[in-house]
Amino acid sequence: MPIGLPASGKSTLMKKLENTVILSGDTLRGELFGDENLQYTDASLRKLGYDPENMTLREKVVAGQKLIWETLLDKALQLLKEGKNVAYDGVNNVPKYRALILVPASGIAVLHALVINTDIETCIARDRMRARHAGEETIRHVAMYMTAPVFSEGFDIIDTYNKNGELVSRRTKEKA
């Protein structure tokens, strides 16, 4: 599981991983909603049994996000059960959201954190060069809630990379 700010180098690092299926909320939004920038469509909400005409914008976004997370989790667990390596391309900055994947995957696979330590200013500069921008405000907001992974979350391995994607440390959980 990559952990890092937007534009920190997570996707670049994951592309170097061999024999790994990369699951992305952006890609899935494109598949489900026709545009990876959309958080929902009224048609997708209707298929789920919602009445979008009687929902607030926030309710629609939350329902769309729930659909994305549930679909990604289902895909990830199926691939892990098939013995494949899986990485979720997201910031994964908060333990409670990491737990949505880590808890069900526990016991199925080795749970590996890939922490990309890239400073905020470098992320902002990189973001400005990308076709799709997260934006400075978003990067700073995510940074405020960035929480380093710990073994008690369920990780077996925690690797830390610098902003150039070079491994600087590896820690492994000691088995009792």
C-alpha positions in Angstrom: 0.0 0.0 0.0 1.6 3.3 -1.1 1.4 6.1 1.4 2.3 9.6 0.4 1.0 13.0 -0.6 -0.5 13.7 -4.0 2.4 14.0 -6.5 4.9 12.4 -4.1 5.8 9.7 -6.5 3.5 6.9 -5.5 2.3 6.0 -9.0 5.8 6.2 -10.4 7.1 3.8 -7.7 4.2 1.4 -8.2 4.9 1.2 -12.0 8.3 -0.2 -11.1 6.8 -3.0 -9.0 6.9 -6.4 -10.8 3.9 -8.7 -10.9 1.6 -6.2 -9.2 -1.9 -5.2 -10.1 -2.4 -1.5 -9.5 -6.0 -0.6 -8.5 -6.9 3.1 -8.8 -10.0 5.0 -7.7 -9.3 7.4 -10.6 -9.3 4.6 -13.2 -12.4 3.0 -11.6 -14.3 6.3 -11.7 -13.5 6.5 -15.4 -14.8 3.0 -15.9 -18.0 3.5 -13.8 -18.8 7.1 -14.5 -17.1 7.8 -17.9 -14.8 10.4 -16.4 -12.2 9.9 -13.7 -12.9 13.4 -12.3 -16.5 12.6 -11.5 -17.4 11.4 -8.0 -20.8 9.9 -9.1 -23.4 10.0 -11.9 -27.1 10.1 -11.4 -27.4 6.9 -13.5 -24.9 5.1 -11.3 -26.8 6.2 -8.2 -30.1 5.0 -9.7 -28.5 1.5 -10.4 -27.7 1.4 -6.7 -31.3 2.1 -5.7 -30.8 5.8 -4.8 -33.1 8.6 -5.9 -30.6 11.3 -7.0 -33.3 13.9 -7.5 -33.9 13.8 -3.7 -30.3 13.8 -2.6 -28.0 16.6 -1.6 -24.6 17.0 -3.4 -22.8 15.7 -0.4 -25.1 12.6 -0.2 -24.4 11.9 -3.9 -20.6 12.2 -3.5 -20.6 10.0 -0.4 -22.7 7.4 -2.2 -20.3 7.5 -5.2 -17.2 7.2 -2.9 -18.8 4.3 -1.2 -19.3 2.5 -4.5 -15.7 3.2 -5.5 -14.3 1.9 -2.2 -16.5 -1.2 -2.1 -15.7 -2.1 -5.7 -11.9 -1.6 -5.2 -12.0 -3.7 -2.0 -13.9 -6.5 -3.8 -11.4 -6.4 -6.6 -8.4 -6.3 -4.3 -9.6 -9.2 -2.1 -10.4 -11.3 -5.2 -6.9 -10.7 -6.6 -5.2 -11.4 -3.3 -7.1 -14.7 -2.9 -5.8 -15.6 -6.4 -2.3 -15.1 -5.0 -1.6 -11.8 -6.9 0.2 -8.8 -5.6 -2.1 -5.7 -5.4 -1.4 -2.1 -4.8 -4.1 0.6 -4.2 -3.1 3.9 -5.9 -4.2 6.5 -3.4 -2.8 8.7 -0.7 -3.7 6.3 2.1 -2.8 8.9 4.6 -5.1 8.0 7.5 -5.2 4.7 9.5 -9.0 4.4 9.6 -9.1 4.4 5.8 -6.1 2.1 5.4 -8.0 -0.3 7.7 -10.8 -0.6 5.2 -8.3 -2.6 3.1 -5.9 -3.9 5.7 -8.4 -5.6 8.0 -10.1 -7.7 5.3 -6.8 -8.5 3.7 -5.1 -9.7 6.9 -4.2 -13.3 6.7 -4.6 -13.4 2.9 -1.4 -11.7 1.9 1.8 -10.0 3.2 0.7 -6.4 4.0 3.4 -4.0 2.8 3.5 -0.2 3.3 5.5 1.8 0.8 5.9 5.2 2.4 7.1 8.0 0.0 8.6 10.9 1.9 8.5 13.8 -0.4 8.3 17.3 1.0 5.2 19.4 0.4 7.0 22.0 -1.8 8.3 19.3 -4.2 4.8 17.8 -4.4 3.2 21.1 -5.2 5.8 21.8 -7.9 5.3 18.3 -9.4 1.5 18.7 -9.2 1.7 21.9 -11.3 3.4 19.9 -14.1 0.7 17.1 -14.2 -2.2 17.0 -16.6 -4.6 16.4 -13.6 -3.9 18.7 -10.7 -4.7 17.9 -7.1 -3.9 21.6 -6.3 -1.8 23.2 -3.6 -4.7 23.5 -1.1 -5.5 19.8 -1.4 -1.8 18.8 -1.0 -1.5 20.9 2.1 -4.8 19.5 3.5 -3.7 15.9 3.0 -0.3 16.7 4.6 -2.1 17.9 7.8 -3.6 14.5 8.3 -0.7 12.3 7.0 -0.1 9.6 9.6 2.9 7.3 9.4 2.0 3.6 9.2 2.7 1.3 12.2 2.8 -2.5 12.5 -0.3 -2.5 14.8 -2.4 -1.5 11.8 -1.5 -4.9 10.3 1.5 -4.2 8.1 4.1 -6.9 7.9 6.7 -4.7 6.1 7.1 -0.9 6.1 9.5 0.5 3.5 10.4 4.2 3.3 11.4 5.9 0.0 12.9 9.3 -0.6 11.5 11.8 -3.1 13.5 10.2 -5.9 11.9 6.8 -5.3 15.0 5.3 -3.6 14.5 2.9 -0.7 16.0 4.4 2.4 14.7 1.9 5.1 12.9 -1.4 5.5 11.3 -2.5 8.7 9.7 -5.9 9.2 7.3 -7.0 11.8 8.8 -9.5 14.2 6.8 -12.7 14.3 6.2 -14.2 17.8 
